[in-house]
Amino acid sequence: MTRDYDIKLSQEGVNMKVMKLNCSLWQDNSMSVKQFAFTKFSEVTEQCFLLFTLILLMFLASLTGNALIALAIWTNPVLHTPMYFFLANLSLLEIGYTCSVIPKMLQSLVSEARGISREGCATQMFFFTFFAISECCLLAAMAYDRYMAICSPLHYATRMSRGVCAQLAMISWGVGCTVGLGQTNYIFSLDFCGPCEIDHFFCDLPPILALACGDTSHNEAAVFVVAILCISSPFLLIIASYGRILAAVLIMPSPEGRQKALSTCSSHLLVVTLFYGSGSVTYLRPKASHSPGTDKLLALFYTVVTSMLNPIIYSLRNKEVKAALQRILWEKKVLTHE
């Protein structure tokens, strides 16, 4: 029995050495990690397969829902308004957001090929940050649109023209791209000398920073400052917009007008709560309170669950979107029968 145990230990040592060789490249008496690997979710195959199935179903639902909403807005002239223009952009961001993370996450759950190159990890981090920050800014632009529609209806057409909407969308995408490039370049300029196992589902900023060598306090401070500027600042703008909206709604003489005004904002408020709630808990809480298990659950929520719920929220609570989706599905059904 002792001999078997020794053999088992030696085999594990060989496996660890192989992993290290796959992850590292020795040059000039120093080691630079060129390959990372995601930790295994569970040693129980059934648990991995169950999570794989759940994430795959939510991923497909998210892609289908967001693609249908973008298509419905694009093909229906009635929906060519600022509010739906921003909603179409949000759907495109959600598609990119999930596609940058979920495919590799699914592969890691059911395959032994859990490795990812340094370049691949940097690419995933860039696109994830790009889409996430762009969504933060776009949600603020959507809140501003609702503020203008309710608090300044006489000037709405001129102040929220097509040109202004396009500029707000371009600024949102541009800020996301700039922050994504800056953060990714800043983090991957660090040295990674092992371990090479990422205790997460994807290449998020905090777990990658945890693998870097030496003092990373400046990088952690940079991540925190960017989170404050790009998460908290848009969120404060949203709060300010809805504060003004609420004040305007309360003085409306008509109950029907109040109900209509609030109904146009409720979907957006729910999406903002889901997205900012999970994002704030992840990136704005102290480092000491981080734990891999909690971070993974939060990551699943803000990468998979919120992206799946957004189309449901907007389609169920918006009669115009619901009607446009029903028309698309009906036309598809007719064409199929023909």
NUKE-232254 format. One record per residue: residue in three letters; z, y, x of N, C-alpha, C in turn. Coordinates in steps of 0.1 Angstrom, whole numbers, padded with zeros to 4 digits, always signed. Layout:
<pts>
ALAZYXZYXZYX ...
</pts>
This chain:
<pts>
MET+0000-0012+0008+0000+0000+0000+0000+0012+0009 THR+0008+0012+0020+0008+0024+0029-0005+0026+0035 ARG-0012+0015+0039-0025+0016+0045-0035+0022+0035 ASP-0035+0018+0022-0044+0024+0012-0041+0038+0011 TYR-0029+0042+0011-0025+0056+0010-0030+0065+0021 ASP-0029+0059+0034-0034+0066+0046-0049+0067+0045 ILE-0056+0057+0040-0071+0057+0038-0075+0068+0029 LYS-0067+0069+0017-0070+0079+0007-0068+0093+0013 LEU-0057+0095+0021-0055+0108+0027-0066+0112+0036 SER-0071+0102+0044-0081+0105+0054-0094+0108+0047 GLN-0097+0101+0036-0109+0105+0028-0109+0119+0022 GLU-0097+0123+0017-0095+0136+0012-0097+0146+0023 GLY-0092+0143+0035-0094+0152+0046-0108+0154+0050 VAL-0116+0143+0049-0130+0143+0052-0137+0152+0041 ASN-0134+0150+0029-0140+0158+0018-0137+0173+0020 MET-0124+0176+0023-0121+0190+0026-0129+0196+0037 LYS-0131+0188+0048-0139+0192+0059-0153+0195+0055 VAL-0159+0186+0047-0173+0187+0043-0174+0200+0035 MET-0164+0203+0026-0165+0215+0018-0164+0227+0027 LYS-0156+0227+0037-0155+0238+0046-0168+0240+0054 LEU-0174+0229+0058-0187+0230+0065-0198+0236+0056 ASN-0197+0232+0043-0207+0237+0034-0205+0252+0031 CYS-0192+0256+0032-0189+0270+0029-0190+0280+0040 SER-0189+0275+0052-0187+0284+0064-0198+0282+0074 LEU-0200+0292+0082-0209+0292+0093-0202+0298+0105 TRP-0200+0290+0116-0193+0295+0127-0202+0302+0137 GLN-0199+0314+0141-0207+0322+0150-0198+0330+0159 ASP-0200+0329+0172-0192+0337+0181-0177+0336+0179 ASN-0172+0323+0178-0158+0320+0177-0152+0326+0164 SER-0160+0330+0154-0155+0336+0142-0162+0329+0130 MET-0155+0328+0119-0161+0321+0108-0164+0331+0097 SER-0176+0330+0092-0180+0338+0081-0185+0329+0069 VAL-0178+0331+0058-0182+0322+0046-0195+0326+0041 LYS-0204+0316+0040-0217+0318+0034-0219+0311+0021 GLN-0210+0303+0018-0210+0295+0005-0197+0295-0002 PHE-0197+0298-0014-0184+0297-0022-0186+0285-0032 ALA-0174+0282-0038-0174+0271-0048-0164+0275-0059 PHE-0168+0273-0071-0159+0276-0082-0149+0264-0084 THR-0137+0267-0087-0127+0256-0089-0131+0248-0101 LYS-0127+0236-0101-0129+0227-0113-0120+0231-0124 PHE-0125+0231-0136-0116+0235-0147-0106+0225-0150 SER-0109+0212-0149-0100+0201-0151-0105+0188-0145 GLU-0096+0180-0141-0100+0166-0136-0103+0157-0148 VAL-0100+0161-0160-0103+0152-0172-0117+0156-0176 THR-0126+0147-0176-0140+0149-0179-0142+0153-0194 GLU-0134+0148-0202-0135+0151-0217-0132+0166-0219 GLN-0122+0171-0212-0118+0185-0214-0129+0194-0209 CYS-0135+0191-0198-0147+0199-0193-0158+0199-0203 PHE-0161+0187-0208-0172+0185-0217-0170+0193-0230 LEU-0157+0193-0235-0154+0200-0247-0156+0215-0245 LEU-0151+0220-0234-0152+0234-0231-0167+0238-0229 PHE-0174+0229-0223-0189+0231-0221-0196+0233-0235 THR-0192+0224-0244-0199+0224-0257-0195+0237-0265 LEU-0183+0241-0264-0178+0253-0271-0185+0265-0266 ILE-0185+0266-0252-0192+0278-0246-0207+0278-0249 LEU-0213+0267-0248-0227+0266-0250-0231+0270-0265 LEU-0223+0266-0274-0226+0270-0288-0224+0285-0290 MET-0213+0290-0284-0211+0305-0285-0221+0313-0278 PHE-0226+0307-0267-0237+0314-0259-0250+0315-0267 LEU-0253+0303-0273-0265+0303-0281-0264+0312-0293 ALA-0252+0312-0300-0250+0321-0311-0251+0335-0307 SER-0246+0339-0295-0246+0352-0290-0261+0357-0288 LEU-0268+0348-0281-0282+0351-0278-0291+0353-0290 THR-0289+0344-0300-0297+0344-0312-0293+0357-0320 GLY-0280+0359-0322-0276+0371-0330-0280+0384-0324 ASN-0278+0386-0311-0282+0398-0305-0297+0400-0305 ALA-0305+0390-0302-0319+0390-0302-0324+0394-0316 LEU-0318+0388-0327-0323+0391-0340-0320+0405-0344 ILE-0308+0410-0340-0305+0424-0343-0315+0434-0336 ALA-0317+0431-0323-0327+0440-0316-0341+0439-0322 LEU-0345+0427-0326-0358+0426-0333-0359+0432-0346 ALA-0348+0431-0354-0347+0437-0367-0348+0452-0366 ILE-0342+0458-0357-0342+0473-0355-0356+0477-0350 TRP-0361+0469-0341-0374+0473-0335-0386+0472-0345 THR-0385+0463-0355-0396+0461-0364-0394+0468-0377 ASN-0383+0474-0380-0380+0480-0393-0379+0495-0391 PRO-0389+0503-0396-0389+0518-0394-0377+0524-0400 VAL-0371+0518-0410-0360+0524-0417-0348+0525-0407 LEU-0348+0516-0398-0336+0516-0388-0339+0524-0375 HIS-0350+0531-0375-0353+0539-0363-0345+0553-0364 THR-0332+0551-0363-0323+0563-0363-0314+0562-0351 PRO-0307+0572-0347-0299+0572-0335-0288+0561-0335 MET-0282+0558-0346-0271+0548-0346-0277+0534-0343 TYR-0289+0531-0349-0294+0518-0347-0302+0517-0333 PHE-0306+0529-0328-0312+0529-0315-0301+0524-0305 PHE-0289+0530-0306-0278+0526-0297-0274+0511-0300 LEU-0274+0507-0312-0271+0493-0315-0281+0483-0309 ALA-0293+0487-0309-0304+0478-0302-0301+0478-0287 ASN-0297+0489-0281-0294+0489-0267-0282+0481-0264 LEU-0272+0481-0273-0260+0473-0272-0263+0458-0272 SER-0272+0454-0281-0276+0440-0282-0283+0436-0269 LEU-0292+0444-0264-0298+0441-0251-0288+0439-0240 LEU-0278+0448-0239-0268+0448-0229-0260+0435-0230 GLU-0257+0431-0243-0249+0419-0245-0257+0406-0240 ILE-0270+0406-0243-0279+0395-0238-0278+0394-0223 GLY-0280+0406-0216-0280+0405-0201-0266+0402-0196 TYR-0256+0407-0203-0242+0405-0199-0238+0390-0199 THR-0242+0383-0210-0239+0369-0211-0248+0360-0202 CYS-0260+0364-0201-0270+0356-0192-0266+0357-0177 SER-0259+0368-0173-0256+0369-0159-0244+0360-0155 VAL-0237+0355-0165-0225+0347-0162-0225+0333-0167 ILE-0229+0332-0180-0227+0319-0187-0235+0307-0181 PRO-0247+0308-0178-0255+0297-0173-0248+0290-0161 LYS-0244+0298-0151-0237+0292-0140-0223+0286-0143 MET-0216+0293-0153-0204+0288-0158-0205+0274-0164 LEU-0216+0272-0172-0219+0259-0179-0222+0249-0168 GLN-0230+0252-0158-0233+0242-0148-0220+0238-0141 SER-0211+0247-0138-0199+0243-0130-0190+0234-0138 LEU-0191+0235-0151-0182+0227-0160-0185+0212-0160 VAL-0198+0209-0159-0202+0195-0161-0209+0189-0149 SER-0210+0197-0138-0217+0192-0126-0208+0194-0114 GLU-0211+0186-0104-0204+0187-0091-0210+0198-0083 ALA-0222+0203-0087-0228+0214-0080-0222+0227-0084 ARG-0209+0229-0080-0202+0241-0083-0203+0252-0073 GLY-0211+0250-0063-0213+0260-0052-0222+0271-0056 ILE-0220+0283-0049-0228+0294-0051-0229+0302-0038 SER-0241+0306-0034-0242+0313-0021-0236+0326-0021 ARG-0233+0332-0010-0228+0345-0009-0237+0355-0016 GLU-0250+0354-0013-0260+0363-0019-0260+0361-0035 GLY-0260+0348-0039-0260+0345-0053-0247+0351-0060 CYS-0236+0350-0053-0223+0355-0059-0224+0371-0060 ALA-0230+0377-0049-0231+0392-0050-0241+0396-0061 THR-0251+0388-0063-0261+0391-0074-0254+0390-0087 GLN-0247+0380-0089-0240+0378-0102-0230+0389-0104 MET-0222+0393-0094-0213+0404-0095-0220+0417-0099 PHE-0231+0420-0093-0238+0432-0095-0242+0433-0110 PHE-0249+0422-0115-0254+0422-0129-0243+0423-0139 PHE-0232+0415-0136-0221+0415-0145-0215+0429-0146 THR-0212+0436-0134-0207+0449-0134-0216+0459-0140 PHE-0229+0458-0137-0239+0467-0143-0239+0467-0158 PHE-0240+0455-0164-0240+0454-0179-0227+0458-0185 ALA-0216+0455-0179-0203+0458-0184-0200+0473-0184 ILE-0203+0480-0173-0200+0494-0172-0210+0501-0181 SER-0223+0497-0182-0232+0503-0191-0228+0502-0206 GLU-0222+0491-0209-0217+0489-0223-0205+0499-0226 CYS-0196+0500-0216-0185+0510-0218-0191+0524-0221 CYS-0201+0528-0213-0206+0542-0215-0214+0542-0229 LEU-0221+0532-0232-0229+0532-0244-0220+0532-0257 LEU-0209+0525-0256-0199+0526-0267-0194+0540-0269 ALA-0192+0547-0258-0188+0561-0260-0199+0570-0266 ALA-0212+0567-0262-0223+0574-0268-0224+0571-0283 MET-0221+0559-0287-0222+0555-0301-0211+0563-0309 ALA-0199+0564-0303-0188+0572-0309-0192+0586-0311 TYR-0198+0592-0301-0203+0606-0301-0213+0608-0312 ASP-0222+0598-0314-0232+0598-0325-0226+0599-0338 ARG-0215+0590-0340-0208+0590-0353-0201+0603-0355 TYR-0195+0609-0345-0189+0622-0346-0198+0633-0350 MET-0210+0633-0344-0220+0643-0348-0225+0641-0363 ALA-0226+0628-0367-0231+0626-0380-0222+0630-0391 ILE-0209+0628-0388-0198+0631-0398-0193+0645-0398 CYS-0191+0650-0385-0184+0663-0384-0194+0674-0383 SER-0207+0671-0380-0216+0682-0379-0230+0677-0384 PRO-0230+0674-0397-0242+0668-0403-0254+0678-0403 LEU-0252+0691-0405-0263+0700-0405-0270+0701-0392 HIS-0263+0699-0381-0270+0700-0368-0273+0686-0362 TYR-0270+0676-0370-0272+0662-0364-0286+0659-0360 ALA-0296+0663-0368-0310+0660-0365-0314+0666-0352 THR-0310+0678-0349-0314+0685-0336-0306+0681-0324 ARG-0293+0679-0326-0284+0675-0315-0285+0660-0311 MET-0290+0652-0321-0292+0638-0317-0306+0634-0319 SER-0315+0642-0313-0329+0639-0314-0333+0627-0305 ARG-0345+0622-0306-0349+0611-0299-0347+0613-0284 GLY-0350+0625-0279-0349+0628-0265-0334+0627-0260 VAL-0325+0633-0268-0311+0632-0265-0306+0618-0265 CYS-0310+0610-0275-0305+0596-0276-0311+0588-0263 ALA-0323+0591-0260-0329+0584-0248-0321+0587-0236 GLN-0318+0600-0234-0310+0605-0223-0297+0598-0222 LEU-0290+0598-0233-0276+0591-0233-0277+0577-0230 ALA-0287+0570-0235-0289+0556-0231-0292+0554-0216 MET-0301+0563-0211-0305+0562-0197-0293+0565-0188 ILE-0285+0574-0192-0272+0577-0184-0263+0565-0184 SER-0262+0559-0196-0253+0547-0197-0258+0536-0187 TRP-0271+0533-0188-0276+0523-0179-0276+0527-0165 GLY-0278+0540-0162-0278+0545-0148-0264+0544-0142 VAL-0254+0548-0150-0240+0547-0145-0237+0533-0142 GLY-0240+0524-0151-0238+0509-0148-0244+0504-0136 CYS-0257+0508-0134-0264+0504-0122-0258+0509-0109 THR-0254+0522-0109-0248+0528-0097-0235+0522-0094 VAL-0226+0520-0104-0213+0514-0101-0215+0500-0097 GLY-0224+0492-0103-0226+0478-0099-0230+0477-0084 LEU-0240+0486-0080-0245+0485-0066-0233+0489-0057 GLY-0226+0500-0060-0215+0505-0052-0204+0495-0050 GLN-0199+0489-0061-0188+0480-0060-0192+0467-0053 THR-0204+0462-0056-0208+0449-0050-0210+0451-0035 ASN-0217+0462-0031-0219+0465-0017-0206+0467-0010 TYR-0196+0474-0016-0183+0476-0010-0175+0464-0008 ILE-0175+0455-0018-0167+0442-0017-0174+0433-0007 PHE-0187+0431-0008-0194+0421+0001-0196+0427+0015 SER-0192+0439+0018-0192+0443+0032-0179+0438+0039 LEU-0170+0432+0032-0158+0426+0038-0161+0413+0044 ASP-0152+0408+0053-0154+0395+0059-0146+0385+0050 PHE-0153+0373+0049-0147+0362+0041-0146+0350+0051 CYS-0133+0347+0055-0131+0337+0065-0124+0324+0059 GLY-0124+0323+0046-0118+0311+0040-0104+0314+0034 PRO-0100+0307+0024-0107+0297+0017-0120+0302+0010 CYS-0128+0292+0006-0141+0296-0001-0141+0292-0015 GLU-0130+0288-0021-0130+0283-0035-0125+0295-0044 ILE-0134+0298-0054-0132+0309-0063-0124+0304-0075 ASP-0112+0308-0077-0103+0304-0088-0107+0311-0101 HIS-0119+0309-0105-0124+0317-0117-0137+0310-0122 PHE-0142+0315-0133-0155+0309-0138-0167+0315-0133 PHE-0166+0328-0127-0177+0335-0122-0172+0344-0111 CYS-0182+0351-0105-0179+0360-0094-0174+0374-0099 ASP-0162+0374-0104-0156+0387-0108-0149+0394-0097 LEU-0147+0406-0098-0142+0414-0087-0128+0410-0081 PRO-0118+0408-0089-0104+0405-0084-0104+0391-0077 PRO-0110+0380-0082-0109+0368-0075-0117+0367-0062 ILE-0128+0375-0061-0135+0376-0049-0128+0384-0038 LEU-0121+0395-0043-0113+0402-0033-0102+0394-0028 ALA-0097+0385-0036-0085+0376-0031-0089+0367-0020 LEU-0102+0365-0018-0107+0356-0007-0110+0363+0006 ALA-0110+0377+0005-0114+0384+0017-0103+0384+0028 CYS-0108+0386+0040-0098+0386+0051-0093+0400+0053 GLY-0081+0401+0059-0075+0414+0063-0070+0422+0051 ASP-0069+0435+0054-0063+0444+0044-0074+0448+0034 THR-0072+0445+0021-0082+0448+0011-0076+0459+0001 SER-0065+0466+0005-0059+0476-0003-0068+0487-0007 HIS-0077+0491+0002-0087+0502-0001-0097+0497-0012 ASN-0101+0485-0010-0111+0479-0020-0104+0478-0034 GLU-0092+0473-0034-0085+0472-0046-0083+0485-0053 ALA-0080+0495-0045-0078+0509-0050-0091+0514-0056 ALA-0102+0511-0049-0116+0515-0054-0119+0508-0067 VAL-0116+0495-0069-0118+0488-0081-0110+0495-0092 PHE-0097+0498-0089-0088+0504-0099-0093+0518-0103 VAL-0098+0526-0094-0102+0539-0097-0115+0539-0106 VAL-0124+0529-0102-0136+0528-0110-0133+0523-0124 ALA-0123+0514-0125-0118+0510-0138-0113+0521-0147 ILE-0105+0530-0140-0100+0542-0147-0111+0551-0152 LEU-0120+0554-0143-0131+0563-0146-0141+0557-0156 CYS-0144+0544-0155-0155+0539-0163-0150+0531-0175 ILE-0137+0528-0176-0132+0521-0187-0123+0531-0195 SER-0114+0537-0188-0104+0546-0195-0111+0559-0200 SER-0120+0565-0192-0126+0578-0196-0135+0576-0208 PRO-0144+0566-0209-0152+0565-0221-0143+0561-0233 PHE-0132+0554-0230-0123+0550-0241-0116+0563-0247 LEU-0112+0572-0238-0106+0584-0242-0116+0593-0250 LEU-0128+0593-0246-0139+0600-0254-0140+0594-0268 ILE-0139+0581-0269-0140+0574-0282-0129+0578-0290 ILE-0117+0577-0285-0104+0581-0292-0105+0596-0297 ALA-0110+0605-0288-0112+0619-0292-0122+0620-0304 SER-0133+0613-0303-0143+0614-0313-0138+0609-0326 TYR-0131+0598-0326-0126+0592-0339-0114+0600-0344 GLY-0107+0607-0335-0096+0616-0340-0102+0627-0348 ARG-0113+0633-0343-0120+0644-0350-0126+0638-0363 ILE-0132+0626-0363-0138+0620-0374-0127+0618-0385 LEU-0116+0613-0381-0105+0610-0391-0101+0623-0397 ALA-0099+0634-0389-0095+0647-0395-0106+0652-0405 ALA-0118+0650-0402-0129+0654-0411-0129+0646-0424 VAL-0127+0633-0422-0127+0624-0434-0116+0627-0444 LEU-0104+0630-0438-0093+0633-0447-0094+0645-0456 ILE-0102+0655-0451-0104+0667-0460-0116+0666-0468 MET-0123+0655-0468-0135+0653-0477-0130+0653-0492 PRO-0136+0660-0501-0132+0660-0515-0135+0647-0522 SER-0146+0640-0518-0151+0629-0526-0145+0616-0520 PRO-0139+0607-0528-0135+0594-0523-0146+0585-0518 GLU-0158+0587-0525-0170+0579-0521-0174+0584-0508 GLY-0174+0597-0505-0178+0602-0492-0169+0597-0481 ARG-0156+0597-0484-0146+0592-0474-0149+0577-0471 GLN-0151+0569-0481-0153+0555-0479-0166+0552-0472 LYS-0177+0560-0475-0190+0558-0468-0188+0562-0453 ALA-0181+0573-0450-0179+0577-0436-0172+0567-0428 LEU-0161+0561-0434-0153+0552-0427-0160+0538-0425 SER-0168+0535-0435-0175+0522-0434-0186+0522-0423 THR-0192+0534-0420-0201+0535-0409-0195+0534-0395 CYS-0182+0536-0395-0174+0536-0382-0166+0523-0380 SER-0163+0516-0390-0154+0505-0389-0160+0494-0380 SER-0173+0491-0381-0179+0481-0372-0178+0485-0357 HIS-0181+0497-0355-0180+0502-0341-0166+0502-0335 LEU-0156+0506-0344-0142+0506-0340-0138+0491-0336 LEU-0142+0482-0344-0138+0468-0342-0144+0463-0329 VAL-0156+0466-0326-0163+0462-0314-0156+0468-0302 VAL-0153+0481-0303-0146+0488-0292-0132+0482-0289 THR-0125+0478-0300-0112+0472-0298-0113+0459-0291 LEU-0122+0451-0295-0124+0438-0288-0128+0439-0274 PHE-0137+0448-0271-0143+0449-0257-0133+0456-0248 TYR-0128+0468-0252-0119+0475-0244-0105+0469-0243 GLY-0101+0462-0253-0088+0455-0253-0087+0445-0242 SER-0097+0435-0242-0097+0425-0231-0100+0430-0218 GLY-0109+0440-0217-0113+0446-0204-0101+0454-0197 SER-0094+0461-0206-0082+0469-0200-0071+0460-0195 VAL-0069+0449-0203-0058+0440-0198-0062+0433-0185 THR-0075+0431-0183-0080+0424-0171-0079+0433-0159 TYR-0084+0446-0160-0087+0454-0148-0077+0465-0146 LEU-0068+0468-0156-0059+0479-0155-0045+0475-0154 ARG-0042+0462-0155-0028+0458-0153-0025+0456-0138 PRO-0012+0457-0134-0008+0456-0120-0012+0442-0114 LYS-0015+0442-0101-0020+0430-0094-0009+0419-0095 ALA+0004+0423-0095+0014+0413-0095+0014+0405-0108 SER+0009+0411-0119+0010+0403-0131-0003+0395-0134 HIS-0012+0394-0124-0024+0386-0126-0020+0371-0123 SER-0026+0363-0131-0025+0348-0129-0038+0342-0132 PRO-0043+0332-0124-0056+0326-0126-0058+0321-0140 GLY-0048+0315-0146-0050+0309-0160-0052+0320-0170 THR-0044+0331-0170-0046+0342-0179-0059+0349-0177 ASP-0063+0351-0164-0076+0358-0161-0088+0350-0166 LYS-0087+0337-0165-0098+0328-0170-0099+0329-0186 LEU-0088+0329-0192-0088+0330-0207-0094+0344-0211 LEU-0090+0354-0205-0095+0367-0208-0110+0368-0205 ALA-0114+0362-0194-0128+0362-0190-0137+0355-0200 LEU-0132+0344-0205-0139+0337-0216-0140+0346-0228 PHE-0130+0353-0231-0130+0362-0243-0140+0373-0242 TYR-0139+0381-0231-0148+0392-0230-0162+0389-0225 THR-0165+0377-0221-0179+0374-0217-0186+0365-0228 VAL-0178+0357-0236-0184+0348-0245-0181+0352-0260 VAL-0168+0353-0262-0164+0355-0276-0168+0369-0282 THR-0166+0380-0274-0169+0393-0280-0185+0394-0282 SER-0192+0389-0272-0207+0389-0273-0212+0381-0285 MET-0205+0371-0289-0209+0363-0301-0204+0370-0314 LEU-0193+0377-0313-0188+0384-0325-0195+0397-0329 ASN-0200+0404-0319-0206+0417-0321-0218+0416-0332 PRO-0227+0407-0330-0238+0406-0341-0232+0403-0354 ILE-0222+0394-0355-0216+0390-0368-0210+0403-0374 ILE-0202+0410-0366-0195+0422-0371-0205+0432-0377 TYR-0216+0435-0369-0226+0445-0374-0234+0440-0385 SER-0237+0427-0386-0246+0422-0397-0238+0421-0410 LEU-0226+0416-0409-0218+0414-0421-0213+0427-0427 ARG-0210+0437-0419-0205+0450-0424-0215+0461-0425 ASN-0228+0458-0424-0238+0468-0425-0249+0463-0434 LYS-0251+0469-0445-0261+0464-0455-0275+0466-0450 GLU-0278+0476-0443-0291+0479-0438-0295+0468-0427 VAL-0286+0465-0418-0289+0455-0408-0290+0441-0415 LYS-0281+0439-0424-0282+0426-0431-0295+0424-0439 ALA-0300+0435-0445-0313+0434-0452-0324+0432-0443 ALA-0324+0439-0431-0335+0437-0421-0335+0423-0416 LEU-0323+0417-0413-0322+0404-0408-0327+0394-0418 GLN-0324+0396-0431-0328+0387-0442-0343+0387-0443 ARG-0349+0399-0441-0364+0400-0442-0371+0393-0431 ILE-0365+0394-0419-0371+0387-0407-0370+0372-0409 LEU-0359+0367-0413-0357+0353-0416-0366+0347-0427 TRP-0367+0356-0437-0376+0352-0449-0390+0351-0444 GLU-0395+0361-0436-0409+0361-0431-0411+0349-0423 LYS-0401+0345-0414-0402+0334-0406-0403+0321-0414 LYS-0395+0320-0425-0396+0308-0433-0409+0307-0440 VAL-0415+0318-0445-0428+0318-0452-0439+0313-0442 LEU-0438+0319-0430-0448+0315-0420-0447+0300-0416 THR-0435+0295-0416-0433+0281-0412-0439+0272-0423 HIS-0437+0276-0436-0442+0268-0447-0457+0268-0448 GLU-0463+0280-0444-0478+0281-0444-0484+0272-0433 
</pts>
